[in-house]
Amino acid sequence: MNDITAWTQVVGITTKPTSINLDEIREVQSVDDNLQPVIQALVNKVKPPQGSLRDYPKETWTLLSQWNSLVLEDDVLYRRYQLITIRTAQLSICKW
């Protein structure tokens, strides 16, 4: 199945679940100037040196500084996180 159910967050307020097509997410991420350097680094499997992070926009270096939590799956960028109450790691879709 190529659809997921996700919580849409707007200004920190969670709304009802919305069906999101992964192809649409992939498309939006592919044209996002803040995400492209992150995606390219993951594709190349090369973490930018710590000293070069300030060369990127704040949103980009914020994600790059979380390198070990980033996952590129089917060309969609996710951030892995784990809640204290849940033992299984979760993935959230990255966006700016």
N, CA, C and O atoms as CSV, one atom per row, in Angstrom:
chain,resi,resn,atom,element,x,y,z
A,1,MET,N,N,0.857,-1.178,0.000
A,1,MET,CA,C,0.000,0.000,0.000
A,1,MET,C,C,0.893,1.228,0.000
A,1,MET,O,O,1.906,1.262,0.700
A,2,ASN,N,N,0.528,2.230,-0.776
A,2,ASN,CA,C,1.366,3.404,-0.913
A,2,ASN,C,C,0.792,4.618,-0.181
A,2,ASN,O,O,1.235,5.743,-0.415
A,3,ASP,N,N,-0.161,4.410,0.679
A,3,ASP,CA,C,-0.719,5.493,1.477
A,3,ASP,C,C,-0.407,5.234,2.941
A,3,ASP,O,O,-0.355,4.085,3.380
A,4,ILE,N,N,-0.206,6.282,3.675
A,4,ILE,CA,C,-0.028,6.154,5.111
A,4,ILE,C,C,-1.005,7.092,5.790
A,4,ILE,O,O,-1.493,8.046,5.183
A,5,THR,N,N,-1.284,6.818,7.039
A,5,THR,CA,C,-2.084,7.736,7.832
A,5,THR,C,C,-1.133,8.458,8.758
A,5,THR,O,O,-0.355,7.826,9.473
A,6,ALA,N,N,-1.187,9.757,8.751
A,6,ALA,CA,C,-0.250,10.541,9.554
A,6,ALA,C,C,-1.001,11.663,10.260
A,6,ALA,O,O,-2.066,12.102,9.826
A,7,TRP,N,N,-0.422,12.100,11.336
A,7,TRP,CA,C,-0.977,13.252,12.035
A,7,TRP,C,C,-0.387,14.494,11.406
A,7,TRP,O,O,0.832,14.607,11.275
A,8,THR,N,N,-1.242,15.435,11.013
A,8,THR,CA,C,-0.793,16.682,10.432
A,8,THR,C,C,-0.591,17.675,11.567
A,8,THR,O,O,-1.485,17.886,12.386
A,9,GLN,N,N,0.570,18.274,11.608
A,9,GLN,CA,C,0.852,19.237,12.660
A,9,GLN,C,C,0.902,20.640,12.065
A,9,GLN,O,O,1.653,20.907,11.127
A,10,VAL,N,N,0.105,21.512,12.616
A,10,VAL,CA,C,0.083,22.902,12.176
A,10,VAL,C,C,0.278,23.767,13.416
A,10,VAL,O,O,-0.551,23.761,14.325
A,11,VAL,N,N,1.355,24.491,13.442
A,11,VAL,CA,C,1.687,25.373,14.559
A,11,VAL,C,C,1.565,24.639,15.891
A,11,VAL,O,O,1.027,25.177,16.859
A,12,GLY,N,N,2.061,23.425,15.932
A,12,GLY,CA,C,2.084,22.675,17.172
A,12,GLY,C,C,0.753,22.096,17.591
A,12,GLY,O,O,0.650,21.502,18.665
A,13,ILE,N,N,-0.279,22.256,16.761
A,13,ILE,CA,C,-1.596,21.714,17.093
A,13,ILE,C,C,-1.838,20.494,16.226
A,13,ILE,O,O,-1.742,20.568,15.001
A,14,THR,N,N,-2.150,19.375,16.856
A,14,THR,CA,C,-2.384,18.142,16.117
A,14,THR,C,C,-3.841,18.091,15.670
A,14,THR,O,O,-4.753,18.323,16.463
A,15,THR,N,N,-4.046,17.788,14.402
A,15,THR,CA,C,-5.393,17.693,13.859
A,15,THR,C,C,-5.738,16.229,13.637
A,15,THR,O,O,-4.948,15.344,13.966
A,16,LYS,N,N,-6.910,15.974,13.082
A,16,LYS,CA,C,-7.337,14.607,12.811
A,16,LYS,C,C,-6.411,13.950,11.791
A,16,LYS,O,O,-5.789,14.645,10.988
A,17,PRO,N,N,-6.313,12.618,11.813
A,17,PRO,CA,C,-5.448,11.922,10.847
A,17,PRO,C,C,-5.847,12.250,9.406
A,17,PRO,O,O,-7.027,12.402,9.090
A,18,THR,N,N,-4.839,12.354,8.546
A,18,THR,CA,C,-5.035,12.664,7.142
A,18,THR,C,C,-4.327,11.614,6.310
A,18,THR,O,O,-3.218,11.200,6.647
A,19,SER,N,N,-4.945,11.182,5.242
A,19,SER,CA,C,-4.292,10.238,4.346
A,19,SER,C,C,-3.295,10.998,3.489
A,19,SER,O,O,-3.644,11.984,2.840
A,20,ILE,N,N,-2.047,10.534,3.491
A,20,ILE,CA,C,-0.984,11.182,2.732
A,20,ILE,C,C,-0.378,10.152,1.795
A,20,ILE,O,O,-0.029,9.048,2.215
A,21,ASN,N,N,-0.256,10.509,0.546
A,21,ASN,CA,C,0.322,9.629,-0.445
A,21,ASN,C,C,1.840,9.781,-0.412
A,21,ASN,O,O,2.344,10.903,-0.474
A,22,LEU,N,N,2.576,8.674,-0.317
A,22,LEU,CA,C,4.031,8.736,-0.243
A,22,LEU,C,C,4.649,9.348,-1.497
A,22,LEU,O,O,5.709,9.968,-1.421
A,23,ASP,N,N,4.004,9.184,-2.641
A,23,ASP,CA,C,4.515,9.813,-3.862
A,23,ASP,C,C,4.486,11.341,-3.733
A,23,ASP,O,O,5.401,12.022,-4.196
A,24,GLU,N,N,3.439,11.874,-3.106
A,24,GLU,CA,C,3.341,13.312,-2.893
A,24,GLU,C,C,4.424,13.788,-1.924
A,24,GLU,O,O,5.031,14.839,-2.130
A,25,ILE,N,N,4.659,13.019,-0.882
A,25,ILE,CA,C,5.699,13.369,0.086
A,25,ILE,C,C,7.063,13.361,-0.597
A,25,ILE,O,O,7.861,14.282,-0.420
A,26,ARG,N,N,7.321,12.324,-1.371
A,26,ARG,CA,C,8.586,12.206,-2.108
A,26,ARG,C,C,8.787,13.422,-3.012
A,26,ARG,O,O,9.883,13.979,-3.077
A,27,GLU,N,N,7.725,13.831,-3.709
A,27,GLU,CA,C,7.793,14.979,-4.612
A,27,GLU,C,C,8.088,16.273,-3.855
A,27,GLU,O,O,8.936,17.062,-4.273
A,28,VAL,N,N,7.393,16.487,-2.752
A,28,VAL,CA,C,7.599,17.704,-1.957
A,28,VAL,C,C,9.020,17.732,-1.400
A,28,VAL,O,O,9.682,18.769,-1.438
A,29,GLN,N,N,9.490,16.597,-0.883
A,29,GLN,CA,C,10.846,16.552,-0.351
A,29,GLN,C,C,11.882,16.784,-1.446
A,29,GLN,O,O,12.920,17.393,-1.188
A,30,SER,N,N,11.621,16.316,-2.651
A,30,SER,CA,C,12.602,16.416,-3.729
A,30,SER,C,C,12.833,17.855,-4.190
A,30,SER,O,O,13.866,18.147,-4.792
A,31,VAL,N,N,11.901,18.746,-3.921
A,31,VAL,CA,C,12.061,20.144,-4.327
A,31,VAL,C,C,12.336,21.070,-3.144
A,31,VAL,O,O,12.419,22.287,-3.311
A,32,ASP,N,N,12.475,20.503,-1.966
A,32,ASP,CA,C,12.740,21.290,-0.767
A,32,ASP,C,C,14.243,21.576,-0.671
A,32,ASP,O,O,15.044,20.660,-0.482
A,33,ASP,N,N,14.615,22.847,-0.801
A,33,ASP,CA,C,16.032,23.234,-0.785
A,33,ASP,C,C,16.725,22.908,0.533
A,33,ASP,O,O,17.939,22.707,0.554
A,34,ASN,N,N,15.977,22.851,1.626
A,34,ASN,CA,C,16.563,22.524,2.925
A,34,ASN,C,C,16.813,21.025,3.073
A,34,ASN,O,O,17.749,20.618,3.761
A,35,LEU,N,N,15.985,20.206,2.435
A,35,LEU,CA,C,16.118,18.754,2.570
A,35,LEU,C,C,17.064,18.143,1.545
A,35,LEU,O,O,17.648,17.090,1.803
A,36,GLN,N,N,17.228,18.774,0.398
A,36,GLN,CA,C,18.039,18.191,-0.668
A,36,GLN,C,C,19.483,17.879,-0.252
A,36,GLN,O,O,19.970,16.797,-0.584
A,37,PRO,N,N,20.197,18.772,0.459
A,37,PRO,CA,C,21.551,18.418,0.885
A,37,PRO,C,C,21.578,17.213,1.826
A,37,PRO,O,O,22.519,16.419,1.798
A,38,VAL,N,N,20.558,17.081,2.647
A,38,VAL,CA,C,20.468,15.958,3.580
A,38,VAL,C,C,20.235,14.664,2.807
A,38,VAL,O,O,20.909,13.661,3.045
A,39,ILE,N,N,19.286,14.691,1.889
A,39,ILE,CA,C,18.976,13.513,1.085
A,39,ILE,C,C,20.196,13.099,0.265
A,39,ILE,O,O,20.525,11.915,0.191
A,40,GLN,N,N,20.863,14.070,-0.349
A,40,GLN,CA,C,22.038,13.763,-1.159
A,40,GLN,C,C,23.158,13.157,-0.319
A,40,GLN,O,O,23.823,12.220,-0.760
A,41,ALA,N,N,23.369,13.679,0.878
A,41,ALA,CA,C,24.397,13.130,1.766
A,41,ALA,C,C,24.070,11.684,2.145
A,41,ALA,O,O,24.964,10.841,2.202
A,42,LEU,N,N,22.797,11.398,2.403
A,42,LEU,CA,C,22.395,10.028,2.743
A,42,LEU,C,C,22.549,9.094,1.543
A,42,LEU,O,O,22.981,7.952,1.701
A,43,VAL,N,N,22.202,9.566,0.357
A,43,VAL,CA,C,22.368,8.759,-0.853
A,43,VAL,C,C,23.841,8.417,-1.049
A,43,VAL,O,O,24.182,7.283,-1.386
A,44,ASN,N,N,24.718,9.412,-0.834
A,44,ASN,CA,C,26.161,9.214,-1.001
A,44,ASN,C,C,26.806,8.517,0.196
A,44,ASN,O,O,27.969,8.117,0.139
A,45,LYS,N,N,26.031,8.376,1.291
A,45,LYS,CA,C,26.530,7.762,2.525
A,45,LYS,C,C,27.758,8.488,3.057
A,45,LYS,O,O,28.701,7.873,3.555
A,46,VAL,N,N,27.721,9.819,2.939
A,46,VAL,CA,C,28.829,10.653,3.400
A,46,VAL,C,C,28.274,11.728,4.324
A,46,VAL,O,O,27.562,12.633,3.887
A,47,LYS,N,N,28.606,11.618,5.598
A,47,LYS,CA,C,28.177,12.627,6.565
A,47,LYS,C,C,29.066,13.859,6.402
A,47,LYS,O,O,30.290,13.752,6.478
A,48,PRO,N,N,28.462,15.026,6.178
A,48,PRO,CA,C,29.272,16.242,6.069
A,48,PRO,C,C,30.051,16.477,7.368
A,48,PRO,O,O,29.536,16.217,8.455
A,49,PRO,N,N,31.297,16.971,7.257
A,49,PRO,CA,C,32.085,17.241,8.464
A,49,PRO,C,C,31.376,18.240,9.375
A,49,PRO,O,O,30.701,19.154,8.902
A,50,GLN,N,N,31.534,18.057,10.666
A,50,GLN,CA,C,30.875,18.911,11.657
A,50,GLN,C,C,31.136,20.389,11.382
A,50,GLN,O,O,30.225,21.206,11.510
A,51,GLY,N,N,32.360,20.744,11.009
A,51,GLY,CA,C,32.707,22.136,10.778
A,51,GLY,C,C,32.012,22.758,9.578
A,51,GLY,O,O,31.933,23.982,9.477
A,52,SER,N,N,31.504,21.930,8.662
A,52,SER,CA,C,30.868,22.472,7.455
A,52,SER,C,C,29.357,22.663,7.613
A,52,SER,O,O,28.712,23.207,6.716
A,53,LEU,N,N,28.790,22.229,8.725
A,53,LEU,CA,C,27.337,22.312,8.888
A,53,LEU,C,C,26.831,23.749,8.835
A,53,LEU,O,O,25.722,23.993,8.359
A,54,ARG,N,N,27.619,24.695,9.314
A,54,ARG,CA,C,27.191,26.104,9.322
A,54,ARG,C,C,27.131,26.686,7.905
A,54,ARG,O,O,26.608,27.783,7.711
A,55,ASP,N,N,27.665,25.958,6.914
A,55,ASP,CA,C,27.585,26.412,5.524
A,55,ASP,C,C,26.181,26.219,4.946
A,55,ASP,O,O,25.856,26.769,3.893
A,56,TYR,N,N,25.361,25.443,5.635
A,56,TYR,CA,C,24.008,25.133,5.172
A,56,TYR,C,C,23.000,26.008,5.898
A,56,TYR,O,O,23.314,26.578,6.943
A,57,PRO,N,N,21.771,26.123,5.349
A,57,PRO,CA,C,20.701,26.821,6.096
A,57,PRO,C,C,20.450,26.119,7.438
A,57,PRO,O,O,20.734,24.930,7.589
A,58,LYS,N,N,19.923,26.858,8.392
A,58,LYS,CA,C,19.698,26.330,9.742
A,58,LYS,C,C,18.894,25.035,9.727
A,58,LYS,O,O,19.223,24.092,10.448
A,59,GLU,N,N,17.841,24.982,8.910
A,59,GLU,CA,C,17.005,23.783,8.860
A,59,GLU,C,C,17.811,22.568,8.397
A,59,GLU,O,O,17.614,21.456,8.889
A,60,THR,N,N,18.719,22.794,7.448
A,60,THR,CA,C,19.526,21.698,6.912
A,60,THR,C,C,20.527,21.208,7.940
A,60,THR,O,O,20.631,20.003,8.174
A,61,TRP,N,N,21.279,22.133,8.570
A,61,TRP,CA,C,22.278,21.655,9.525
A,61,TRP,C,C,21.643,21.101,10.789
A,61,TRP,O,O,22.253,20.288,11.484
A,62,THR,N,N,20.432,21.527,11.093
A,62,THR,CA,C,19.727,20.928,12.227
A,62,THR,C,C,19.470,19.447,11.948
A,62,THR,O,O,19.683,18.603,12.819
A,63,LEU,N,N,19.017,19.134,10.742
A,63,LEU,CA,C,18.808,17.726,10.380
A,63,LEU,C,C,20.127,16.976,10.273
A,63,LEU,O,O,20.242,15.857,10.772
A,64,LEU,N,N,21.128,17.580,9.627
A,64,LEU,CA,C,22.422,16.899,9.468
A,64,LEU,C,C,23.072,16.603,10.817
A,64,LEU,O,O,23.813,15.629,10.946
A,65,SER,N,N,22.803,17.426,11.811
A,65,SER,CA,C,23.365,17.181,13.138
A,65,SER,C,C,22.698,15.976,13.819
A,65,SER,O,O,23.166,15.505,14.856
A,66,GLN,N,N,21.610,15.487,13.230
A,66,GLN,CA,C,20.916,14.306,13.741
A,66,GLN,C,C,21.174,13.095,12.831
A,66,GLN,O,O,20.340,12.195,12.730
A,67,TRP,N,N,22.321,13.089,12.183
A,67,TRP,CA,C,22.702,12.102,11.173
A,67,TRP,C,C,22.329,10.666,11.551
A,67,TRP,O,O,21.758,9.942,10.736
A,68,ASN,N,N,22.644,10.253,12.769
A,68,ASN,CA,C,22.403,8.863,13.183
A,68,ASN,C,C,20.923,8.520,13.301
A,68,ASN,O,O,20.568,7.346,13.413
A,69,SER,N,N,20.060,9.525,13.276
A,69,SER,CA,C,18.622,9.293,13.365
A,69,SER,C,C,17.918,9.382,12.015
A,69,SER,O,O,16.715,9.137,11.925
A,70,LEU,N,N,18.658,9.729,10.970
A,70,LEU,CA,C,18.045,9.926,9.658
A,70,LEU,C,C,18.020,8.634,8.860
A,70,LEU,O,O,18.968,7.848,8.892
A,71,VAL,N,N,16.918,8.426,8.141
A,71,VAL,CA,C,16.725,7.224,7.333
A,71,VAL,C,C,16.145,7.657,5.990
A,71,VAL,O,O,15.201,8.446,5.938
A,72,LEU,N,N,16.712,7.138,4.911
A,72,LEU,CA,C,16.157,7.357,3.583
A,72,LEU,C,C,15.587,6.025,3.125
A,72,LEU,O,O,16.325,5.071,2.879
A,73,GLU,N,N,14.267,5.972,3.014
A,73,GLU,CA,C,13.581,4.733,2.673
A,73,GLU,C,C,12.661,5.004,1.484
A,73,GLU,O,O,11.751,5.828,1.575
A,74,ASP,N,N,12.897,4.316,0.376
A,74,ASP,CA,C,12.116,4.532,-0.852
A,74,ASP,C,C,12.118,6.008,-1.252
A,74,ASP,O,O,11.093,6.554,-1.662
A,75,ASP,N,N,13.283,6.641,-1.127
A,75,ASP,CA,C,13.467,8.054,-1.492
A,75,ASP,C,C,12.630,9.015,-0.659
A,75,ASP,O,O,12.351,10.129,-1.103
A,76,VAL,N,N,12.230,8.609,0.526
A,76,VAL,CA,C,11.530,9.488,1.464
A,76,VAL,C,C,12.407,9.599,2.708
A,76,VAL,O,O,12.844,8.592,3.264
A,77,LEU,N,N,12.656,10.831,3.135
A,77,LEU,CA,C,13.495,11.092,4.293
A,77,LEU,C,C,12.670,11.003,5.567
A,77,LEU,O,O,11.628,11.646,5.698
A,78,TYR,N,N,13.155,10.195,6.504
A,78,TYR,CA,C,12.519,10.023,7.816
A,78,TYR,C,C,13.533,10.333,8.906
A,78,TYR,O,O,14.743,10.280,8.684
A,79,ARG,N,N,13.021,10.656,10.084
A,79,ARG,CA,C,13.853,10.772,11.275
A,79,ARG,C,C,13.388,9.696,12.249
A,79,ARG,O,O,12.209,9.631,12.598
A,80,ARG,N,N,14.315,8.858,12.682
A,80,ARG,CA,C,14.001,7.782,13.626
A,80,ARG,C,C,14.012,8.366,15.037
A,80,ARG,O,O,14.903,9.137,15.394
A,81,TYR,N,N,13.026,7.997,15.820
A,81,TYR,CA,C,12.986,8.428,17.215
A,81,TYR,C,C,12.395,7.309,18.047
A,81,TYR,O,O,11.746,6.405,17.522
A,82,GLN,N,N,12.620,7.374,19.331
A,82,GLN,CA,C,12.082,6.361,20.225
A,82,GLN,C,C,11.523,7.034,21.464
A,82,GLN,O,O,12.214,7.780,22.157
A,83,LEU,N,N,10.264,6.756,21.721
A,83,LEU,CA,C,9.621,7.278,22.920
A,83,LEU,C,C,10.071,6.455,24.120
A,83,LEU,O,O,10.319,5.256,23.996
A,84,ILE,N,N,10.173,7.080,25.249
A,84,ILE,CA,C,10.607,6.386,26.457
A,84,ILE,C,C,9.663,5.237,26.796
A,84,ILE,O,O,10.100,4.198,27.290
A,85,THR,N,N,8.370,5.421,26.534
A,85,THR,CA,C,7.374,4.418,26.906
A,85,THR,C,C,7.251,3.281,25.888
A,85,THR,O,O,6.582,2.281,26.149
A,86,ILE,N,N,7.899,3.436,24.727
A,86,ILE,CA,C,7.808,2.418,23.684
A,86,ILE,C,C,9.220,1.934,23.353
A,86,ILE,O,O,10.117,2.746,23.124
A,87,ARG,N,N,9.416,0.636,23.329
A,87,ARG,CA,C,10.746,0.097,23.074
A,87,ARG,C,C,11.116,0.089,21.594
A,87,ARG,O,O,12.298,0.036,21.253
A,88,THR,N,N,10.137,0.139,20.728
A,88,THR,CA,C,10.383,0.075,19.288
A,88,THR,C,C,10.616,1.470,18.727
A,88,THR,O,O,9.876,2.403,19.042
A,89,ALA,N,N,11.640,1.612,17.900
A,89,ALA,CA,C,11.921,2.901,17.265
A,89,ALA,C,C,10.807,3.244,16.289
A,89,ALA,O,O,10.257,2.360,15.632
A,90,GLN,N,N,10.478,4.515,16.194
A,90,GLN,CA,C,9.437,5.006,15.298
A,90,GLN,C,C,10.097,5.864,14.224
A,90,GLN,O,O,11.217,6.340,14.411
A,91,LEU,N,N,9.415,6.063,13.112
A,91,LEU,CA,C,9.900,6.942,12.055
A,91,LEU,C,C,8.916,8.082,11.868
A,91,LEU,O,O,7.702,7.880,11.906
A,92,SER,N,N,9.449,9.289,11.662
A,92,SER,CA,C,8.598,10.419,11.304
A,92,SER,C,C,9.132,10.999,10.010
A,92,SER,O,O,10.341,11.024,9.783
A,93,ILE,N,N,8.231,11.463,9.166
A,93,ILE,CA,C,8.597,12.041,7.877
A,93,ILE,C,C,9.178,13.432,8.120
A,93,ILE,O,O,8.618,14.217,8.885
A,94,CYS,N,N,10.300,13.734,7.469
A,94,CYS,CA,C,10.943,15.026,7.634
A,94,CYS,C,C,10.342,16.045,6.667
A,94,CYS,O,O,10.110,15.748,5.495
A,95,LYS,N,N,10.099,17.237,7.174
A,95,LYS,CA,C,9.604,18.329,6.338
A,95,LYS,C,C,10.011,19.636,6.969
A,95,LYS,O,O,10.313,19.685,8.161
A,96,TRP,N,N,10.023,20.693,6.187
A,96,TRP,CA,C,10.269,22.052,6.701
A,96,TRP,C,C,9.274,22.973,6.130
A,96,TRP,O,O,9.297,24.167,6.428
